[in-house]
Amino acid sequence: MSAFELGEDRKKTRELYALLKRRGFFWPSYDIYGGVAGFFDLGPLGSLLKDNIENAWKDRFVVKEGFLLVDCPSITPEIVFKHSGHLEKFTDQMIRCSGCGTPFRADHLLEGRVENPDSMDAGSLEKAFIEHSVKCPVCGGELQGLEEFNLMFKTHIGPGGDKTAYLRPETAQSIFLNFPLLYRMNRERMPFGVAQIGKGYRNEISPRQGMLRQREFHMAEGEFFFDPEDRVFAPFDEHRKLEVELVPNTDPGRSITRTLGDAVNNGMICSEILAHFMGVTYTFALDIGIPKKHIRFREHLGPEMAHYARDCWDLEVETSSGWIEMVGIADRSAYDLEQHTKGSGQELLAKRKLRDVRTMTLTNIEVDLKVLGPIFRSTAKPVSEAILSMDPASVRKAVASGEELPVVIGNETLKVPSTAVRISDTLIKVSTEDYIPHVVEPSFGIDRLMVAVLEHAYFEAEKSPMKEEAGEDEGPYRVLRLDRGISPIKCGVFPLMNKDGLPEIAREIEKSLRKTGLTTYFDHSGSIGRRYARMDEIGTPFSITVDYGSLTDNAVTIRFRDTGEQIRVHVKDVTRSIMDLLEN
């Protein structure tokens, strides 16, 4: 029986998380000093699991989808977030207890009382608190004063602290700032994607739900740049007929099953590109071991839509904490590139080929410095630059009539003789035009995916699947049925006895496996049943046992975690056999 199927049995859930701590997946940070909410350490197995999920993500997006991979700083100057909108809009509503002073994220206190409290604005939240007579869950005191709380961690750059900066709440902004470089590196071909894996930071008001809501967390994000005039996206054909469970914002209380193609055709999903990455995300979740029946997509309601998003669908997974967002797939339109163009003065543009070549008139303005120099002396150059930046029509009019041209330099208006200026027209053929690309962003929470994978991989049985190997009866037999591709340890290697040359053979096998890049665990203590049980608890898919028969037939036993099945393989074929099993 899986951990999720154990339902609301909190005891079983506690047992799972106790196992994860005991076996080195993760635990609260700074624990000996009482800990700090919202921070977790990844232990040896948790670190390997995270890396394996990230590597699977890179294989999907960088290798198969062809995204360009970058790695940018976590500390970002304030000006970036000023223009991206995060300084003003990256906030949650906070409320405090007038008695004990404890701060709370307001919508969390309304869960179970109203539907979708995280989509409510300040006015609706305040009204709901009054209607439901919500009190402080810590001391029962009165709650007072909603206020906006910015979730970014503030810091300063340099010893003088004169440059304000923030820890990034997302990895996306550095990708947008680097768009011109990345566009050229992609030989100015559109569309294309850029990927980044790294840490994000959000100063959560009252983090809870363990690893599901942290102040420092691991992200994997992609930004896919495309021409908004392109309505057909050929790669979408791979997912067009994929059936998924959808919860549209037009009817948030009801889920429906549709193919992604139908959802695009009827306007439920705004574009083929957005739907394509919903399909990529869905199949990725299946591949790392999340069961299909516990996956759905929920569309953001209007009030909860991020300030940059035109549309957004969350891939949610049903966990012991309910339906939890794991991935957000957002259509950010041209918002970010437009904002950073305005803020920096740098054009963040791409070019599209025109279907029909156009003929355009290019107006050229020339200034004769030999005429301007003697008249304006040191001011001649600024006057020339001012003329070149003027409206060509007004310059043309002055030149044609022989009138003096008024030029403003500072607070003074100077009169420039028309003889110092020449204007001409050239007919040119134009085959391209500039545009600001649009962006679809799949944003993955790696830590949340780890939690979902572990919960759905956890199974309990009354006894070992191989009774003769069970050892002493110590309660339920626990197994993490992790997907082979993301299991932290791929293979356990055991000498049946720690003597008679068996450990030496086992060490050579382990050495051979590690040379191929596989993670292994050598264990020579306890009964063989206990050693199998230890491997099953941490999700190791295969175990190899060197026994006394190995001394005569040069063969070893490979045991399968999920079935207890055993096969006999020649020593020289062990490494290839394990690799084949992992790839199959």
C-alpha positions as CSV (number, residue, x, y, z in Angstrom):
1,M,0.0,0.0,0.0
2,S,1.5,3.4,-1.0
3,A,1.9,6.3,1.4
4,F,-0.7,8.3,-0.5
5,E,-3.2,5.4,-0.5
6,L,-2.8,5.3,3.3
7,G,-4.9,8.4,3.0
8,E,-5.2,10.6,6.0
9,D,-3.4,8.3,8.4
10,R,-1.1,10.9,9.9
11,K,0.8,8.3,11.7
12,K,1.9,6.6,8.5
13,T,2.8,10.0,7.0
14,R,5.0,10.7,10.0
15,E,6.6,7.3,9.6
16,L,7.5,8.1,6.0
17,Y,9.1,11.4,6.9
18,A,10.9,9.9,9.9
19,L,12.4,7.3,7.5
20,L,13.4,10.0,5.0
21,K,15.3,11.9,7.8
22,R,16.8,8.7,9.2
23,R,18.0,7.5,5.8
24,G,19.5,10.8,4.8
25,F,17.1,12.4,2.4
26,F,16.4,15.7,4.2
27,W,15.9,17.3,7.6
28,P,15.3,20.8,9.1
29,S,18.4,23.1,8.9
30,Y,20.1,24.4,12.0
31,D,18.3,21.7,14.1
32,I,20.6,21.7,17.1
33,Y,19.9,25.4,17.6
34,G,16.1,25.0,17.3
35,G,15.9,25.4,13.5
36,V,14.6,28.2,11.4
37,A,11.3,27.7,9.6
38,G,11.5,27.4,5.8
39,F,15.0,26.0,5.6
40,F,16.0,22.3,5.0
41,D,19.2,20.4,4.4
42,L,19.4,17.8,1.8
43,G,21.3,14.8,3.1
44,P,23.5,12.4,1.1
45,L,20.6,10.6,-0.5
46,G,18.4,13.7,-0.9
47,S,21.3,15.4,-2.7
48,L,21.7,12.5,-5.1
49,L,17.9,12.4,-5.7
50,K,17.8,16.1,-6.5
51,D,20.7,15.8,-8.9
52,N,19.1,12.9,-10.7
53,I,15.8,14.8,-11.1
54,E,17.7,17.8,-12.3
55,N,19.7,15.7,-14.8
56,A,16.4,14.1,-16.0
57,W,15.1,17.7,-16.5
58,K,18.2,18.8,-18.4
59,D,17.9,15.7,-20.6
60,R,14.3,16.6,-21.4
61,F,14.8,20.4,-22.0
62,V,18.4,20.9,-23.0
63,V,19.0,17.6,-24.9
64,K,15.5,16.7,-26.3
65,E,14.0,20.2,-26.6
66,G,17.2,21.9,-27.5
67,F,17.2,24.7,-24.9
68,L,20.4,26.7,-24.3
69,L,21.8,26.2,-20.8
70,V,23.0,29.2,-18.7
71,D,24.0,29.7,-15.1
72,C,23.6,33.3,-13.7
73,P,24.1,34.9,-10.3
74,S,21.6,34.6,-7.5
75,I,22.1,38.3,-6.3
76,T,20.4,40.8,-8.6
77,P,20.6,44.6,-8.6
78,E,17.5,46.4,-7.4
79,I,17.0,48.2,-10.8
80,V,16.2,44.8,-12.5
81,F,13.3,44.1,-10.1
82,K,12.2,47.7,-10.3
83,H,11.5,47.3,-14.0
84,S,10.4,43.7,-13.9
85,G,7.6,44.7,-11.4
86,H,8.8,42.5,-8.5
87,L,9.5,45.5,-6.2
88,E,5.9,46.6,-6.4
89,K,3.9,43.4,-7.1
90,F,5.8,40.4,-5.7
91,T,3.9,40.4,-2.4
92,D,1.6,38.4,-0.2
93,Q,-1.0,39.8,2.3
94,M,0.2,39.5,5.9
95,I,-1.8,39.8,9.1
96,R,-0.6,39.9,12.7
97,C,-2.1,38.8,16.0
98,S,-2.6,41.8,18.4
99,G,-1.9,39.5,21.3
100,C,1.2,37.5,20.7
101,G,2.4,39.4,17.6
102,T,2.8,36.4,15.4
103,P,2.6,37.2,11.7
104,F,0.6,35.0,9.3
105,R,0.1,34.8,5.6
106,A,-3.6,35.9,5.5
107,D,-4.9,33.4,2.9
108,H,-3.5,30.4,4.9
109,L,-5.8,31.2,7.8
110,L,-8.8,31.0,5.5
111,E,-8.0,27.6,4.0
112,G,-11.0,25.2,4.6
113,R,-13.3,28.2,5.2
114,V,-13.5,29.6,1.7
115,E,-12.6,28.4,-1.8
116,N,-9.3,29.4,-3.3
117,P,-8.2,31.9,-0.6
118,D,-4.9,32.4,-2.4
119,S,-6.7,34.1,-5.3
120,M,-8.5,36.7,-3.1
121,D,-7.6,40.4,-3.1
122,A,-7.1,42.4,0.1
123,G,-10.7,43.6,0.3
124,S,-12.1,40.0,-0.1
125,L,-9.6,38.7,2.5
126,E,-10.6,41.3,5.1
127,K,-14.3,40.6,4.5
128,A,-13.8,36.9,4.9
129,F,-11.9,37.3,8.2
130,I,-14.9,39.2,9.6
131,E,-17.5,36.8,8.2
132,H,-15.7,33.7,9.6
133,S,-14.5,35.3,12.9
134,V,-11.0,34.1,12.4
135,K,-8.8,34.2,15.4
136,C,-5.0,33.7,16.0
137,P,-4.3,30.0,15.8
138,V,-1.5,30.4,18.3
139,C,-3.1,32.3,21.2
140,G,-6.7,32.9,20.1
141,G,-6.1,36.6,20.0
142,E,-7.6,39.2,17.6
143,L,-6.0,39.6,14.2
144,Q,-5.4,43.1,13.0
145,G,-4.4,45.0,9.9
146,L,-3.7,43.4,6.5
147,E,-0.5,44.7,4.9
148,E,1.4,43.8,1.8
149,F,4.7,42.0,2.4
150,N,7.4,41.9,-0.3
151,L,8.7,38.3,-0.5
152,M,12.2,39.2,-1.7
153,F,15.3,39.0,0.5
154,K,17.0,42.4,0.5
155,T,20.8,42.8,0.6
156,H,23.6,45.2,-0.4
157,I,26.5,44.9,-2.8
158,G,30.0,46.2,-1.8
159,P,31.6,47.2,1.5
160,G,29.8,50.5,1.5
161,G,26.5,48.9,1.0
162,D,25.6,51.7,-1.4
163,K,24.1,49.4,-4.1
164,T,20.8,47.7,-3.1
165,A,20.2,44.2,-4.4
166,Y,17.9,41.2,-3.8
167,L,18.2,37.5,-3.8
168,R,16.4,36.3,-6.9
169,P,12.8,34.9,-6.4
170,E,13.0,33.3,-9.8
171,T,15.8,32.5,-12.3
172,A,14.0,34.1,-15.2
173,Q,15.2,37.7,-15.2
174,S,18.8,37.1,-16.0
175,I,17.7,35.2,-19.1
176,F,15.7,38.1,-20.3
177,L,18.6,40.6,-19.7
178,N,20.8,38.3,-21.8
179,F,18.4,37.9,-24.6
180,P,20.4,39.8,-27.3
181,L,23.5,37.7,-26.6
182,L,21.6,34.4,-26.6
183,Y,19.7,35.4,-29.7
184,R,23.0,36.0,-31.6
185,M,24.4,32.7,-30.2
186,N,21.4,31.0,-31.7
187,R,22.3,32.6,-35.0
188,E,19.3,34.8,-34.8
189,R,16.9,31.9,-35.3
190,M,13.5,31.8,-33.7
191,P,12.0,30.2,-31.8
192,F,14.4,29.0,-29.2
193,G,14.5,28.2,-25.5
194,V,16.9,29.0,-22.6
195,A,17.2,26.8,-19.5
196,Q,18.6,27.6,-16.0
197,I,18.8,25.5,-12.9
198,G,19.6,27.1,-9.6
199,K,18.3,28.4,-6.3
200,G,15.5,30.8,-5.7
201,Y,14.7,32.7,-2.5
202,R,11.4,33.9,-1.1
203,N,11.0,35.4,2.4
204,E,7.8,33.5,3.1
205,I,5.7,35.0,5.9
206,S,4.8,31.8,7.6
207,P,6.3,28.8,5.8
208,R,4.8,25.4,6.5
209,Q,4.2,22.1,4.9
210,G,7.9,21.2,5.3
211,M,9.8,20.9,2.0
212,L,6.8,22.1,0.0
213,R,7.2,25.7,1.0
214,Q,10.7,26.9,1.7
215,R,12.6,30.2,1.9
216,E,15.5,28.8,-0.1
217,F,14.7,26.2,-2.8
218,H,15.8,24.6,-6.0
219,M,14.3,25.7,-9.3
220,A,14.5,24.6,-12.9
221,E,13.1,27.1,-15.4
222,G,12.9,27.4,-19.1
223,E,12.1,30.6,-21.2
224,F,10.9,29.8,-24.7
225,F,11.1,32.8,-27.0
226,F,8.8,32.9,-30.1
227,D,7.2,35.1,-32.7
228,P,3.6,35.9,-31.5
229,E,2.5,35.8,-35.2
230,D,3.3,32.1,-35.4
231,R,0.1,30.3,-34.6
232,V,1.2,26.8,-35.5
233,F,3.9,25.0,-33.6
234,A,5.0,21.8,-35.3
235,P,6.5,20.1,-32.1
236,F,3.1,20.2,-30.5
237,D,2.0,17.3,-32.8
238,E,3.8,15.0,-30.3
239,H,1.3,16.0,-27.5
240,R,-1.8,17.1,-29.5
241,K,-3.6,13.8,-28.7
242,L,-2.4,13.6,-25.1
243,E,-5.4,13.4,-22.7
244,V,-5.0,15.3,-19.4
245,E,-7.1,16.4,-16.5
246,L,-7.8,20.1,-16.6
247,V,-9.4,22.5,-14.1
248,P,-10.1,25.7,-16.1
249,N,-10.6,29.1,-14.4
250,T,-14.1,29.4,-15.9
251,D,-15.2,26.5,-13.7
252,P,-12.7,26.1,-10.9
253,G,-14.7,23.6,-9.0
254,R,-14.8,21.0,-11.8
255,S,-12.1,19.0,-13.6
256,I,-12.5,17.8,-17.1
257,T,-10.5,15.4,-19.3
258,R,-9.5,16.8,-22.7
259,T,-6.8,16.2,-25.3
260,L,-4.4,19.2,-25.4
261,G,-5.3,19.7,-29.0
262,D,-9.0,20.0,-28.2
263,A,-8.2,22.4,-25.4
264,V,-6.3,24.7,-27.8
265,N,-8.9,24.5,-30.5
266,N,-11.7,25.6,-28.2
267,G,-9.6,28.4,-26.7
268,M,-9.2,26.9,-23.2
269,I,-5.4,26.9,-23.6
270,C,-4.2,30.1,-25.3
271,S,-1.6,28.7,-27.7
272,E,-0.1,25.5,-29.1
273,I,3.3,26.5,-27.6
274,L,1.8,26.7,-24.1
275,A,0.0,23.4,-24.6
276,H,3.2,21.8,-25.9
277,F,5.1,22.6,-22.7
278,M,2.1,21.4,-20.7
279,G,2.6,18.1,-22.5
280,V,6.3,18.1,-22.0
281,T,5.8,18.8,-18.3
282,Y,3.1,16.1,-17.9
283,T,5.2,13.3,-19.5
284,F,8.2,14.4,-17.4
285,A,6.2,14.0,-14.3
286,L,5.2,10.5,-15.4
287,D,8.7,9.6,-16.2
288,I,10.1,10.4,-12.8
289,G,7.4,8.2,-11.1
290,I,4.4,10.3,-10.3
291,P,1.2,8.3,-11.0
292,K,-1.1,9.6,-13.8
293,K,-4.2,9.5,-11.6
294,H,-2.6,12.0,-9.2
295,I,-1.7,14.6,-11.8
296,R,-3.9,17.5,-13.1
297,F,-3.5,21.0,-14.6
298,R,-5.2,23.9,-12.9
299,E,-5.6,27.3,-14.6
300,H,-4.9,30.3,-12.4
301,L,-7.8,32.4,-11.5
302,G,-7.7,36.1,-12.4
303,P,-6.7,37.6,-9.0
304,E,-3.9,35.0,-8.5
305,M,-2.4,35.5,-12.0
306,A,1.2,36.8,-11.7
307,H,1.7,40.4,-12.8
308,Y,3.6,39.2,-15.9
309,A,1.3,36.4,-17.0
310,R,-1.2,36.4,-19.8
311,D,-2.2,32.8,-18.9
312,C,-0.8,30.2,-16.5
313,W,-1.5,26.6,-15.8
314,D,-0.1,24.7,-12.8
315,L,0.7,21.1,-12.9
316,E,-0.5,19.9,-9.5
317,V,0.1,16.6,-7.8
318,E,-2.1,15.1,-5.2
319,T,-0.1,14.6,-2.0
320,S,-0.8,14.0,1.7
321,S,-1.1,17.8,1.9
322,G,-3.7,17.9,-0.9
323,W,-3.3,19.2,-4.4
324,I,0.1,21.0,-4.6
325,E,1.6,23.1,-7.4
326,M,4.7,21.5,-8.8
327,V,5.2,23.4,-12.0
328,G,3.9,26.6,-13.4
329,I,3.6,26.9,-17.2
330,A,3.0,30.6,-17.9
331,D,2.5,32.7,-21.0
332,R,4.5,35.8,-20.1
333,S,3.7,37.5,-23.5
334,A,6.3,40.2,-24.2
335,Y,6.0,41.7,-20.7
336,D,9.6,41.2,-19.5
337,L,11.4,42.2,-22.6
338,E,9.3,45.3,-23.0
339,Q,9.9,46.3,-19.3
340,H,13.7,45.8,-19.6
341,T,13.7,47.7,-22.9
342,K,12.1,50.7,-21.2
343,G,14.3,50.4,-18.1
344,S,17.7,49.9,-19.8
345,G,17.2,51.8,-23.1
346,Q,18.5,48.7,-24.9
347,E,16.4,47.2,-27.6
348,L,15.6,43.5,-26.9
349,L,14.4,42.6,-30.3
350,A,14.3,39.8,-32.9
351,K,13.8,40.0,-36.6
352,R,11.2,38.3,-38.7
353,K,11.3,37.8,-42.5
354,L,8.5,39.6,-44.4
355,R,6.4,37.5,-46.8
356,D,6.6,40.3,-49.3
357,V,9.6,42.6,-49.8
358,R,8.6,46.2,-49.1
359,T,10.0,49.4,-50.6
360,M,10.6,52.1,-48.1
361,T,12.0,55.7,-48.2
362,L,15.0,56.3,-46.0
363,T,15.5,60.0,-45.2
364,N,19.2,61.0,-44.7
365,I,20.1,64.2,-42.9
366,E,23.7,65.6,-43.3
367,V,25.2,68.5,-41.4
368,D,28.1,70.5,-42.8
369,L,30.5,71.1,-39.8
370,K,32.6,73.5,-42.0
371,V,29.6,75.8,-41.9
372,L,28.6,75.2,-38.3
373,G,32.2,75.4,-36.9
374,P,32.9,79.1,-37.4
375,I,29.4,80.0,-36.2
376,F,29.0,77.9,-33.1
377,R,32.6,76.9,-32.3
378,S,32.6,74.5,-29.3
379,T,28.8,74.1,-29.5
380,A,29.0,72.9,-33.1
381,K,29.1,69.2,-32.3
382,P,26.1,69.3,-29.9
383,V,24.2,71.4,-32.5
384,S,25.0,68.8,-35.2
385,E,23.8,65.9,-33.0
386,A,20.6,67.8,-32.2
387,I,19.8,68.3,-35.9
388,L,20.4,64.6,-36.7
389,S,17.9,63.6,-34.0
390,M,15.2,66.1,-35.2
391,D,12.0,65.2,-37.1
392,P,13.0,64.8,-40.8
393,A,9.8,66.6,-41.9
394,S,10.7,69.8,-40.0
395,V,14.2,69.7,-41.3
396,R,13.0,69.2,-44.9
397,K,10.6,72.2,-44.5
398,A,13.3,74.5,-43.3
399,V,15.8,73.5,-46.0
400,A,13.2,73.8,-48.8
401,S,12.2,77.3,-47.7
402,G,15.7,78.5,-46.9
403,E,14.6,79.4,-43.4
404,E,16.8,79.1,-40.4
405,L,16.4,75.9,-38.4
406,P,15.7,76.4,-34.6
407,V,17.8,74.0,-32.5
408,V,17.4,73.8,-28.7
409,I,20.7,73.3,-26.8
410,G,20.1,73.3,-23.0
411,N,17.9,76.3,-22.2
412,E,18.9,78.2,-25.4
413,T,17.4,78.1,-28.9
414,L,19.9,78.6,-31.6
415,K,19.3,79.5,-35.2
416,V,21.1,77.3,-37.7
417,P,21.3,78.5,-41.4
418,S,19.6,76.0,-43.8
419,T,22.8,76.0,-45.9
420,A,24.5,74.0,-43.2
421,V,22.0,71.1,-43.7
422,R,21.3,68.8,-46.6
423,I,18.5,66.3,-46.7
424,S,17.9,63.5,-49.2
425,D,15.8,60.4,-49.8
426,T,16.9,56.9,-50.7
427,L,14.6,54.1,-51.8
428,I,15.4,50.8,-50.0
429,K,14.0,47.3,-50.2
430,V,13.1,45.8,-46.8
431,S,12.8,42.1,-46.2
432,T,12.7,42.0,-42.4
433,E,11.1,43.8,-39.5
434,D,11.8,44.0,-35.8
435,Y,9.5,42.7,-33.1
436,I,9.6,41.9,-29.4
437,P,9.4,38.1,-28.8
438,H,6.8,36.5,-26.6
439,V,7.8,34.0,-23.9
440,V,6.3,30.8,-22.5
441,E,7.9,29.7,-19.2
442,P,7.8,26.2,-17.6
443,S,9.0,26.7,-14.0
444,F,9.7,23.6,-12.0
445,G,10.0,23.4,-8.2
446,I,12.6,20.6,-7.8
447,D,12.1,20.2,-4.0
448,R,8.3,19.8,-4.4
449,L,8.8,17.3,-7.1
450,M,11.1,15.3,-4.7
451,V,8.4,15.3,-2.0
452,A,5.8,14.1,-4.5
453,V,8.0,11.4,-5.9
454,L,8.9,10.1,-2.5
455,E,5.4,10.1,-1.2
456,H,4.1,8.1,-4.2
457,A,7.1,5.8,-4.2
458,Y,6.6,4.8,-0.5
459,F,4.9,1.4,0.1
460,E,4.3,-0.7,3.1
461,A,3.8,-4.4,3.4
462,E,3.1,-6.6,6.4
463,K,6.2,-8.6,5.8
464,S,9.1,-8.9,3.4
465,P,8.3,-10.0,-0.1
466,M,10.8,-12.8,0.6
467,K,9.9,-14.1,4.0
468,E,13.1,-16.2,4.4
469,E,15.2,-13.0,4.0
470,A,13.1,-10.8,6.3
471,G,15.1,-11.2,9.5
472,E,13.3,-10.4,12.7
473,D,9.7,-9.1,12.5
474,E,10.0,-5.4,13.3
475,G,6.6,-4.2,11.9
476,P,5.7,-3.2,8.3
477,Y,8.3,-3.8,5.5
478,R,9.0,-0.4,3.9
479,V,10.0,0.1,0.3
480,L,10.6,3.2,-1.8
481,R,9.7,2.2,-5.4
482,L,11.6,5.0,-7.0
483,D,12.0,5.1,-10.7
484,R,15.3,3.5,-11.7
485,G,16.5,6.7,-13.4
486,I,16.3,8.9,-10.3
487,S,17.1,6.4,-7.5
488,P,20.0,7.9,-5.5
489,I,21.8,4.5,-5.2
490,K,21.5,2.3,-8.3
491,C,22.9,-0.9,-6.9
492,G,23.8,-2.5,-3.5
493,V,26.8,-4.9,-3.5
494,F,27.0,-7.5,-0.8
495,P,29.4,-10.4,0.1
496,L,27.2,-13.1,1.7
497,M,29.9,-13.5,4.4
498,N,32.7,-11.1,5.3
499,K,35.4,-13.7,4.8
500,D,36.7,-16.4,2.5
501,G,37.5,-14.1,-0.4
502,L,33.8,-13.0,-0.9
503,P,34.4,-9.3,0.1
504,E,37.3,-9.1,-2.5
505,I,35.1,-10.3,-5.3
506,A,32.3,-7.9,-4.2
507,R,34.7,-4.9,-4.1
508,E,35.9,-5.6,-7.6
509,I,32.3,-5.7,-8.9
510,E,31.5,-2.4,-7.1
511,K,34.7,-0.9,-8.5
512,S,33.6,-1.9,-12.0
513,L,30.1,-0.4,-11.5
514,R,31.5,2.9,-10.2
515,K,33.8,3.2,-13.2
516,T,30.7,3.4,-15.4
517,G,29.3,6.3,-13.3
518,L,26.8,4.3,-11.3
519,T,26.3,5.0,-7.6
520,T,26.6,1.9,-5.4
521,Y,26.5,0.9,-1.7
522,F,28.8,-1.8,-0.3
523,D,27.4,-3.5,2.8
524,H,28.9,-6.6,4.6
525,S,27.1,-6.4,8.0
526,G,24.0,-8.1,9.2
527,S,21.9,-10.8,7.6
528,I,21.4,-10.7,3.9
529,G,17.7,-10.1,4.5
530,R,18.5,-7.0,6.6
531,R,20.8,-5.7,3.9
532,Y,18.1,-6.1,1.3
533,A,15.7,-4.3,3.5
534,R,18.0,-1.4,4.0
535,M,18.4,-1.0,0.2
536,D,14.6,-1.3,-0.3
537,E,14.0,1.5,2.2
538,I,16.2,3.9,0.2
539,G,14.8,2.9,-3.2
540,T,17.8,1.0,-4.6
541,P,16.4,-0.9,-7.6
542,F,19.0,-3.8,-7.6
543,S,21.2,-5.7,-5.2
544,I,24.1,-8.0,-6.1
545,T,25.1,-10.8,-3.7
546,V,28.4,-12.7,-3.9
547,D,28.0,-16.1,-2.3
548,Y,30.0,-19.3,-1.9
549,G,28.8,-20.5,-5.3
550,S,30.5,-17.5,-6.9
551,L,33.9,-19.0,-6.0
552,T,33.2,-22.0,-8.3
553,D,30.9,-20.8,-11.0
554,N,32.0,-17.1,-11.2
555,A,28.4,-16.0,-11.0
556,V,26.5,-13.7,-8.7
557,T,22.8,-13.1,-7.8
558,I,21.0,-9.9,-8.9
559,R,17.9,-9.2,-6.8
560,F,15.1,-6.9,-8.0
561,R,13.7,-4.5,-5.4
562,D,10.0,-4.4,-6.4
563,T,9.4,-8.1,-7.0
564,G,12.1,-9.9,-5.0
565,E,13.0,-11.8,-8.2
566,Q,16.5,-13.1,-8.4
567,I,18.6,-13.9,-11.5
568,R,22.1,-15.5,-11.7
569,V,24.7,-13.6,-13.9
570,H,28.3,-14.3,-14.7
571,V,30.7,-11.9,-12.9
572,K,32.1,-10.5,-16.2
573,D,28.5,-9.7,-17.4
574,V,27.3,-8.0,-14.2
575,T,28.1,-4.4,-15.1
576,R,26.6,-4.6,-18.5
577,S,23.5,-6.4,-17.1
578,I,22.9,-3.7,-14.5
579,M,23.3,-0.9,-17.1
580,D,20.9,-2.7,-19.4
581,L,18.3,-3.1,-16.6
582,L,18.6,0.6,-15.7
583,E,18.2,1.7,-19.3
584,N,15.2,-0.6,-19.9
